[in-house]
Amino acid sequence: MKRRHAHSAISEDEQIARYAYLLGNVPTSVADKAYAAAFARLSAAQREGIIGELRSQMPSGPEETASDHPEGFALLMRDLHARYALVRIPGAAAIAAEFVASAPIAAYFTSGAGSVAVDQQPLWVHELVGHETAPIDAGRMHHRHGVDSGEWF
Protein backbone atom coordinates (compact mmCIF):
# COMPACT_ATOMS: atom_id res chain seq x y z
CA MET A 1 0.00 0.00 0.00
CA LYS A 2 1.32 3.42 -0.90
CA ARG A 3 1.82 6.10 1.67
CA ARG A 4 -0.06 9.36 1.52
CA HIS A 5 1.26 11.90 -0.94
CA ALA A 6 2.98 15.02 0.31
CA HIS A 7 0.31 17.64 0.83
CA SER A 8 0.67 21.06 -0.68
CA ALA A 9 -0.47 24.07 1.27
CA ILE A 10 -4.24 24.35 1.38
CA SER A 11 -5.81 27.80 1.46
CA GLU A 12 -8.11 28.78 4.30
CA ASP A 13 -11.06 28.92 1.89
CA GLU A 14 -10.31 25.38 0.66
CA GLN A 15 -9.98 24.17 4.27
CA ILE A 16 -13.41 25.64 5.08
CA ALA A 17 -14.87 24.11 1.90
CA ARG A 18 -13.54 20.66 2.83
CA TYR A 19 -14.98 21.02 6.33
CA ALA A 20 -18.37 22.01 4.89
CA TYR A 21 -18.31 19.11 2.44
CA LEU A 22 -17.57 16.55 5.16
CA LEU A 23 -20.10 18.09 7.52
CA GLY A 24 -22.75 17.52 4.87
CA ASN A 25 -21.63 13.94 4.23
CA VAL A 26 -21.19 12.39 7.67
CA PRO A 27 -23.85 11.50 10.26
CA THR A 28 -24.38 13.79 13.24
CA SER A 29 -22.79 11.28 15.59
CA VAL A 30 -19.56 11.32 13.54
CA ALA A 31 -19.63 15.12 13.28
CA ASP A 32 -20.04 15.40 17.08
CA LYS A 33 -17.00 13.20 17.65
CA ALA A 34 -15.01 15.07 15.00
CA TYR A 35 -15.85 18.45 16.59
CA ALA A 36 -14.79 17.19 20.00
CA ALA A 37 -11.56 15.69 18.63
CA ALA A 38 -10.77 18.85 16.63
CA PHE A 39 -11.42 21.17 19.57
CA ALA A 40 -9.32 19.01 21.88
CA ARG A 41 -6.34 19.21 19.50
CA LEU A 42 -6.32 23.02 19.56
CA SER A 43 -4.19 24.88 22.05
CA ALA A 44 -5.89 26.44 25.08
CA ALA A 45 -5.35 29.89 23.56
CA GLN A 46 -6.96 28.83 20.28
CA ARG A 47 -9.94 27.33 22.11
CA GLU A 48 -10.46 30.48 24.18
CA GLY A 49 -10.18 32.61 21.03
CA ILE A 50 -12.75 30.56 19.16
CA ILE A 51 -15.22 30.59 22.05
CA GLY A 52 -14.73 34.34 22.50
CA GLU A 53 -15.30 35.00 18.82
CA LEU A 54 -18.38 32.78 18.77
CA ARG A 55 -19.81 34.72 21.71
CA SER A 56 -19.39 37.96 19.80
CA GLN A 57 -20.81 36.60 16.51
CA MET A 58 -23.89 34.75 17.69
CA PRO A 59 -27.20 36.53 18.33
CA SER A 60 -27.44 34.97 21.78
CA GLY A 61 -23.92 34.16 22.86
CA PRO A 62 -23.08 30.60 23.84
CA GLU A 63 -23.57 30.06 27.53
CA GLU A 64 -21.86 27.35 29.55
CA THR A 65 -22.30 24.93 26.63
CA ALA A 66 -19.46 26.73 24.92
CA SER A 67 -16.93 25.82 27.50
CA ASP A 68 -13.36 24.77 27.12
CA HIS A 69 -14.55 21.15 27.07
CA PRO A 70 -14.53 19.37 23.71
CA GLU A 71 -17.90 17.69 24.32
CA GLY A 72 -19.49 21.04 25.15
CA PHE A 73 -18.08 22.50 21.96
CA ALA A 74 -19.46 19.57 19.95
CA LEU A 75 -22.88 20.13 21.51
CA LEU A 76 -22.72 23.83 20.62
CA MET A 77 -21.87 22.99 17.00
CA ARG A 78 -25.23 21.26 16.60
CA ASP A 79 -26.68 24.78 16.44
CA LEU A 80 -26.75 26.05 12.84
CA HIS A 81 -26.13 29.62 14.03
CA ALA A 82 -22.94 28.45 15.73
CA ARG A 83 -21.77 26.65 12.58
CA TYR A 84 -22.50 29.73 10.51
CA ALA A 85 -20.55 31.91 12.94
CA LEU A 86 -17.69 29.42 13.19
CA VAL A 87 -16.70 29.65 9.54
CA ARG A 88 -16.57 33.44 9.74
CA ILE A 89 -14.30 33.91 12.73
CA PRO A 90 -10.52 34.18 12.83
CA GLY A 91 -9.13 30.74 13.47
CA ALA A 92 -11.91 28.99 11.54
CA ALA A 93 -9.41 27.34 9.20
CA ALA A 94 -7.56 25.81 12.15
CA ILE A 95 -10.66 24.15 13.58
CA ALA A 96 -11.78 23.15 10.06
CA ALA A 97 -8.40 21.51 9.37
CA GLU A 98 -8.54 19.59 12.65
CA PHE A 99 -12.14 18.52 11.95
CA VAL A 100 -11.22 17.23 8.48
CA ALA A 101 -8.13 15.38 9.73
CA SER A 102 -9.77 13.98 12.87
CA ALA A 103 -9.79 10.29 13.72
CA PRO A 104 -13.62 10.03 13.67
CA ILE A 105 -13.71 11.28 10.06
CA ALA A 106 -10.96 8.86 9.02
CA ALA A 107 -12.71 5.98 10.80
CA TYR A 108 -16.01 6.76 9.09
CA PHE A 109 -14.42 6.51 5.63
CA THR A 110 -12.12 3.56 6.39
CA SER A 111 -14.23 1.20 8.49
CA GLY A 112 -17.58 2.91 9.03
CA ALA A 113 -20.57 3.30 6.74
CA GLY A 114 -18.66 5.82 4.62
CA SER A 115 -16.21 3.14 3.56
CA VAL A 116 -18.90 1.58 1.36
CA ALA A 117 -19.08 4.68 -0.85
CA VAL A 118 -15.57 6.07 -0.41
CA ASP A 119 -14.89 5.58 -4.13
CA GLN A 120 -17.53 8.23 -4.87
CA GLN A 121 -15.81 10.78 -2.63
CA PRO A 122 -13.43 13.48 -3.91
CA LEU A 123 -9.78 12.54 -4.37
CA TRP A 124 -8.74 14.60 -1.33
CA VAL A 125 -10.93 12.34 0.87
CA HIS A 126 -9.16 9.30 -0.57
CA GLU A 127 -5.80 10.86 0.24
CA LEU A 128 -6.98 11.86 3.70
CA VAL A 129 -7.93 8.32 4.67
CA GLY A 130 -5.22 6.53 2.68
CA HIS A 131 -7.65 4.93 0.23
CA GLU A 132 -6.08 3.75 -3.01
CA THR A 133 -8.29 4.15 -6.05
CA ALA A 134 -7.83 1.65 -8.85
CA PRO A 135 -9.83 0.61 -11.90
CA ILE A 136 -12.02 -2.47 -11.48
CA ASP A 137 -9.60 -4.66 -13.42
CA ALA A 138 -6.56 -2.99 -11.85
CA GLY A 139 -5.48 -1.93 -15.34
CA ARG A 140 -4.79 -5.46 -16.61
CA MET A 141 -7.64 -6.08 -19.02
CA HIS A 142 -6.09 -4.35 -22.04
CA HIS A 143 -2.48 -5.00 -21.14
CA ARG A 144 -2.18 -8.78 -21.28
CA HIS A 145 0.38 -10.06 -23.70
CA GLY A 146 -1.08 -12.19 -26.47
CA VAL A 147 -4.71 -11.31 -25.78
CA ASP A 148 -6.65 -9.33 -28.33
CA SER A 149 -9.11 -7.46 -26.19
CA GLY A 150 -10.93 -6.23 -29.29
CA GLU A 151 -12.59 -9.65 -29.66
CA TRP A 152 -14.19 -9.38 -26.20
CA PHE A 153 -16.47 -6.56 -27.22
C-alpha positions as CSV (number, residue, x, y, z in Angstrom):
1,M,0.0,0.0,0.0
2,K,1.3,3.4,-0.9
3,R,1.8,6.1,1.7
4,R,-0.1,9.4,1.5
5,H,1.3,11.9,-0.9
6,A,3.0,15.0,0.3
7,H,0.3,17.6,0.8
8,S,0.7,21.1,-0.7
9,A,-0.5,24.1,1.3
10,I,-4.2,24.3,1.4
11,S,-5.8,27.8,1.5
12,E,-8.1,28.8,4.3
13,D,-11.1,28.9,1.9
14,E,-10.3,25.4,0.7
15,Q,-10.0,24.2,4.3
16,I,-13.4,25.6,5.1
17,A,-14.9,24.1,1.9
18,R,-13.5,20.7,2.8
19,Y,-15.0,21.0,6.3
20,A,-18.4,22.0,4.9
21,Y,-18.3,19.1,2.4
22,L,-17.6,16.6,5.2
23,L,-20.1,18.1,7.5
24,G,-22.7,17.5,4.9
25,N,-21.6,13.9,4.2
26,V,-21.2,12.4,7.7
27,P,-23.8,11.5,10.3
28,T,-24.4,13.8,13.2
29,S,-22.8,11.3,15.6
30,V,-19.6,11.3,13.5
31,A,-19.6,15.1,13.3
32,D,-20.0,15.4,17.1
33,K,-17.0,13.2,17.6
34,A,-15.0,15.1,15.0
35,Y,-15.8,18.5,16.6
36,A,-14.8,17.2,20.0
37,A,-11.6,15.7,18.6
38,A,-10.8,18.8,16.6
39,F,-11.4,21.2,19.6
40,A,-9.3,19.0,21.9
41,R,-6.3,19.2,19.5
42,L,-6.3,23.0,19.6
43,S,-4.2,24.9,22.1
44,A,-5.9,26.4,25.1
45,A,-5.4,29.9,23.6
46,Q,-7.0,28.8,20.3
47,R,-9.9,27.3,22.1
48,E,-10.5,30.5,24.2
49,G,-10.2,32.6,21.0
50,I,-12.7,30.6,19.2
51,I,-15.2,30.6,22.0
52,G,-14.7,34.3,22.5
53,E,-15.3,35.0,18.8
54,L,-18.4,32.8,18.8
55,R,-19.8,34.7,21.7
56,S,-19.4,38.0,19.8
57,Q,-20.8,36.6,16.5
58,M,-23.9,34.8,17.7
59,P,-27.2,36.5,18.3
60,S,-27.4,35.0,21.8
61,G,-23.9,34.2,22.9
62,P,-23.1,30.6,23.8
63,E,-23.6,30.1,27.5
64,E,-21.9,27.4,29.5
65,T,-22.3,24.9,26.6
66,A,-19.5,26.7,24.9
67,S,-16.9,25.8,27.5
68,D,-13.4,24.8,27.1
69,H,-14.6,21.1,27.1
70,P,-14.5,19.4,23.7
71,E,-17.9,17.7,24.3
72,G,-19.5,21.0,25.1
73,F,-18.1,22.5,22.0
74,A,-19.5,19.6,19.9
75,L,-22.9,20.1,21.5
76,L,-22.7,23.8,20.6
77,M,-21.9,23.0,17.0
78,R,-25.2,21.3,16.6
79,D,-26.7,24.8,16.4
80,L,-26.7,26.0,12.8
81,H,-26.1,29.6,14.0
82,A,-22.9,28.4,15.7
83,R,-21.8,26.6,12.6
84,Y,-22.5,29.7,10.5
85,A,-20.5,31.9,12.9
86,L,-17.7,29.4,13.2
87,V,-16.7,29.6,9.5
88,R,-16.6,33.4,9.7
89,I,-14.3,33.9,12.7
90,P,-10.5,34.2,12.8
91,G,-9.1,30.7,13.5
92,A,-11.9,29.0,11.5
93,A,-9.4,27.3,9.2
94,A,-7.6,25.8,12.2
95,I,-10.7,24.1,13.6
96,A,-11.8,23.2,10.1
97,A,-8.4,21.5,9.4
98,E,-8.5,19.6,12.7
99,F,-12.1,18.5,11.9
100,V,-11.2,17.2,8.5
101,A,-8.1,15.4,9.7
102,S,-9.8,14.0,12.9
103,A,-9.8,10.3,13.7
104,P,-13.6,10.0,13.7
105,I,-13.7,11.3,10.1
106,A,-11.0,8.9,9.0
107,A,-12.7,6.0,10.8
108,Y,-16.0,6.8,9.1
109,F,-14.4,6.5,5.6
110,T,-12.1,3.6,6.4
111,S,-14.2,1.2,8.5
112,G,-17.6,2.9,9.0
113,A,-20.6,3.3,6.7
114,G,-18.7,5.8,4.6
115,S,-16.2,3.1,3.6
116,V,-18.9,1.6,1.4
117,A,-19.1,4.7,-0.9
118,V,-15.6,6.1,-0.4
119,D,-14.9,5.6,-4.1
120,Q,-17.5,8.2,-4.9
121,Q,-15.8,10.8,-2.6
122,P,-13.4,13.5,-3.9
123,L,-9.8,12.5,-4.4
124,W,-8.7,14.6,-1.3
125,V,-10.9,12.3,0.9
126,H,-9.2,9.3,-0.6
127,E,-5.8,10.9,0.2
128,L,-7.0,11.9,3.7
129,V,-7.9,8.3,4.7
130,G,-5.2,6.5,2.7
131,H,-7.7,4.9,0.2
132,E,-6.1,3.7,-3.0
133,T,-8.3,4.2,-6.0
134,A,-7.8,1.7,-8.9
135,P,-9.8,0.6,-11.9
136,I,-12.0,-2.5,-11.5
137,D,-9.6,-4.7,-13.4
138,A,-6.6,-3.0,-11.9
139,G,-5.5,-1.9,-15.3
140,R,-4.8,-5.5,-16.6
141,M,-7.6,-6.1,-19.0
142,H,-6.1,-4.3,-22.0
143,H,-2.5,-5.0,-21.1
144,R,-2.2,-8.8,-21.3
145,H,0.4,-10.1,-23.7
146,G,-1.1,-12.2,-26.5
147,V,-4.7,-11.3,-25.8
148,D,-6.6,-9.3,-28.3
149,S,-9.1,-7.5,-26.2
150,G,-10.9,-6.2,-29.3
151,E,-12.6,-9.7,-29.7
152,W,-14.2,-9.4,-26.2
153,F,-16.5,-6.6,-27.2
